[in-house]
């Protein structure tokens, strides 16, 4: 496996992980916002 292949693979995993992380943070933000709204 060449360096180019491994770099592409790493980039792919980094991007997909970043997207999942962003989705998770947005979801968590919504949950926290909703619970704060319902408490007031």
C-alpha positions in Angstrom: 0.0 0.0 0.0 1.5 3.3 -1.0 1.6 6.5 1.1 -1.0 8.1 -1.2 -3.5 5.3 -0.5 -3.0 5.5 3.3 -3.3 9.3 3.2 -6.5 9.1 1.2 -7.9 6.6 3.7 -6.9 8.7 6.7 -8.5 11.8 5.1 -11.7 9.8 4.4 -11.9 8.6 8.0 -11.1 12.0 9.4 -13.8 13.6 7.3 -16.5 11.1 8.1 -15.6 11.2 11.8 -15.7 15.0 11.7 -19.2 14.9 10.2 -20.4 12.4 12.7 -18.9 14.4 15.5 -20.6 17.6 14.2 -24.0 15.7 14.0 -23.5 14.4 17.5 -22.7 17.8 18.9 -25.7 19.4 17.1 -27.9 16.6 18.5 -26.6 17.1 22.0 -27.0 20.9 21.7 -30.6 20.4 20.6 -31.3 18.0 23.5 -29.8 20.4 26.1 -31.7 23.3 24.5 -35.0 21.4 24.6 -34.5 20.3 28.3 -33.6 23.9 29.3 -36.7 25.2 27.5 -39.0 22.7 29.2 -37.5 23.5 32.6 -38.4 27.2 32.4 
